[in-house]
């Protein structure tokens, strides 16, 4: 039993650290860094290099008008913004609709090869020093481009990530929104400590000269592109007021589809970025990468199953109904948590919204997605041509 208890406590610590402990540690490290007196970079409104607003699109006819109205209204000199759209396999009239807008460059290819192939193909048309990537169905905050570009004044900055925001109305959306707010805080602290570990595909930018084509089967293009830039000694910075907003997934089931794809891409990324696991070579970047990303895609989800099994065996040996033992509470606490998650699933299927149950349900879905994503990656069944999750 001693061995099982040691295994339990090791994985219990890993789970706590991956989801909460790292945030607490970041908070402490940031306070210590601020106490050292280092001042944050100030904004320079006169810094206005030319930029390219780069959008890859597949069948986006329902969003084009709103997206372009949003793009043309952003707070940045109009004459310094190029609008480049790369359409990949669109057959709903997207290229024709885009062609009606003056000032929009459209590069269409009938064959659908996926987002990363479109990015690799489209970057040859970018002639500005900074390129800003955005999705066709997300709207940008009015000052987003200006705030992102301003961070490139620092020569050490190679990539800048914006924030993904969820427009929330109901319990499911609110839960997804809470998750992204927590992630936003961690990214803000990551950037302040040293570097963000991965950009958000909804809105991120980089110095054009640093772009390198990535493998055609890459699943998380934004993640791989940004971290390979970080591997070269540049930092990834972040501004939470530079945001892209989109509707939430139509349901947690739809969110699960999205997270399975991301998890499959996460496993692929951990393998392809294996050099980043070496803290002796990459120092603080490795520490942040392992703490914020790698553990959540590997040991933490595995640990949830391991501690459930360990606590069940230990509690059984000590008396599973003996409430005076520690592992009685460990085991039954997990049972209650997963029962709440299943009840949340039951109510979700019946369109009944109960916010209290969405927290365990959403957490369960996040980690279930890692298991399913791992299986999909091993079987090589995750296509780069992702099926878009239905939005609310």
Buried (B, 14 or more C-beta within 10 A) or exposed (E): EEEBBEBBEBBBEBBBBBBEBBBEBBEEBBEEBEEEEEEEEEEEEEEBEBBBBBBBBBBBBEBBEEBBEBBBEBEBEEEEBBBBBBBBBBEEEBBEBBEEBEEBBBBBBEEBBBBBBBBBBBBEEBEBBBBBBBBBBBBBBEBBBBBBBBBBEEEEBBBBBBBBBBEBEEBBBBBBBBBBBEBBBBBBBBBBBBBBBBBBBBBBBBBBEBBEBBEEEBBBBBBBBBBBBBBEEBBBBBBBEBBBBBBBBBBBBBBBBBBBBBBBBBBBBBEBBEEBEEEEEBEBBBBBBBBBBBBBBBBBBBBBEBBBEBBBBBBEEBEBEEEEBEBBEBBBEBEEBBEBBBBBBEBBEEEEBEEEBBBBBBBBBBBBBBBBBBBBBEEEEBEBEBEEBBEB
